[in-house]
Amino acid sequence: MNKILIVMLSLIIAACTNPKEVQKTTPIPGGKWWKELIIYQIYPRSFKDSDGDGIGDLKGIISQLDYISSLGVTAVWLNPIYSSPNDDNGYDVSDYRNIMQDFGIMEDFDTMLQGMHERGIKLIMDIVVNHSSDEHEWFQQSRSARDNPYRNYYHWWPAEKGKPNYRYSLFDEKGDAWQYDSLTDAYYLHYFSKKQPDLNWENPKVRKEVHDIMKFWAEKGVDGFRLDAFQFAAKDTTFPAYPEGWEKDFNQYYSVQGDLHDYLREMHREVFSKYPVMSVAEGAGNNFEDAHNLVDEDREELNMAYAFEGVDIAKPEGYDILHFKEVFSRWDAEFSKKGWLSIFLSNHDQARMVSRWGNDSPEFRSSSAKMLNTFILSMRGTPYCYYGDELGMTNIGFETIEEYQDIAAINGYKKVLNSGGDLEKYMSDLKFSSRDNGRTPMQWDASENANFSTGTPWIPVNENFKTINVARQDSDPNSVLNHFRSMVALRKNNPVLIYGDYALLQAEHHDIYAYTRTLGDSKMLIVLNFTDKKSRISLAEASNIQTVLMNNYPKLTQSESELTLLPYLGVVVSLK
């Protein structure tokens, strides 16, 4: 604890000793508190176990609130903690007003929320209402009889009409989103697992149920909501046939359909406008028009979107930095005057950031993790930082399907197997991209199970925990952890990194991503080497460097306007 306090104090002192590094906070046109958040995402099952059952829980999070505070982050996004049979690790909710037994009880939640608020940390909850669990009372009633009052809470197709037109399921082992249920001789719809039936948002009773659930949590003091998979919520309930092969680009048929915007405006009227909460959607639709309609302030729908085009670039065979720069620059340009976005490179649905975007070899893991955190925390948009990425945690790299816990991985394997596909390639791709890579337990120290649990963890701890852990990095001023803390402090103290204009420099450079952030008289240059080799770049702006504010190497090599960047070097400088 003393080490954490010392680090925090040193960061504050460092930030305040050089006035060039701290821009006085003044009212910013269009400024909003939720734009200024630095969000830390916690996967509760994997963060900290307090009772030895191998599963992270709320008391475990409570025990680490001082650590979270020491990062400097201002909000926590918590993955679902509601009652659930855990078919999809909590994204199949059976009771939206209760806490999953694995995680604790409501009193634990209240204690955790109070502890966060006492430390100036806001809490954002996942709202999973495109679908529920098939064990939710609504669905149990719905499937019991065709004339049950809850029948229309879900999408049913009577078998006497024949099998409904094909719909693709992301998690079904056959890829079929229609599940036959003999109890009432009908099919129900599930875009995800068959244990995750889709709710019928055309039904106003469903919408009111959801509004009341959100009000329940808002009145407890929750500060925001992330709407999981909500871009899929609206559907054409006539379920027409789609063109052959449509499922290869299913988003065009699933995302932002029908009356979705009406549903969101109603949600804004009933919930968001009545409570001091922020809102973010998973997904941004199919194009910029969709995204703007979701987040532009005059639309009165959501505060920001969580777009996936950027994170979808990473592939097992690598990615093109030119494409990476183009995508992030295009999205920034589109929302430079109106609307707001999220900035992220990893989350619970992705593999580890440094393994996907950087280099997780012992030689380059630290430098590339620092460089990637520099990117996230110096871009315009609200940054989302995933637990463990502040340490540079890496992919675990399972070898056999039996080691995986994720339903998407397991049923995906069955689908490839049943269709005679290439299992070797599937397993190779899974090793790189599986969601389980990003769900391994937090690595606290070098003791057994990385001090995540005194029992057997629900999913194995990465074997590199003895070298990559909080305790080891906390006292190392050159660690990924302390670089992250410093970068967070730099962003918080300099509104230019939040609201400043963004300008890409040398878009054609194959190794380096360089850009400026400008707000009034304040101007910063960010230069990032995305490769494992030394690279050079000539920038007119480099001749105006005033102060090196952040560097993941001891020094920056400069000759007039030319900068020489060591592998994965990331630097932030102020300009005259």
Secondary structure, 3 states (H helix, E strand, C coil): CHHHHHHHHHHHHHHHHCHHHCCCCCCCCCCCHHHCCCEEEECHHHCCCCCCCCCCCHHHHHHCHHHHHHCCCCEEEECCCEECCCCCCCCCCCEEEEECCCCCCHHHHHHHHHHHHHCCCEEEEEECCCECCCCCHHHHHHCCCCCCCCHHHECEEEHHHCCCCCCECCCCCCCECEEEECCCCEEEECCCCCCCCEECCCCHHHHHHHHHHHHHHHHHCCCEEEECCHHHCCCCCCCCCCCCCHHHHCHHHHCCCCCHHHHHHHHHHHCHHHCCCEEEEEECCCCHHHHHHHHCHHHCCCCEEECCCCHHHCCCCCCCHHHHHHHHHHHHHHCCCCCCEEECCCCCCCCCHHHHHCCCCCCCHHHHHHHHHHHHCCCCCEEEEECCCCCCCCCCCCCCHHHCCCHHHHHHHHHHHHCCCCHHHHHHHHHHHCHHHHCCCCCCCCCHHHHCCCCCCCCCCCHHHHCCCHHHHHCCCCCHHHHHHHHHHHHHHCCHHHHCEEEEECCCCCCEEEEEEEECCEEEEEEEECCCCCEEEECHHHHHEEEEEEECCCCCEEECCEEEECCCCEEEEEEC
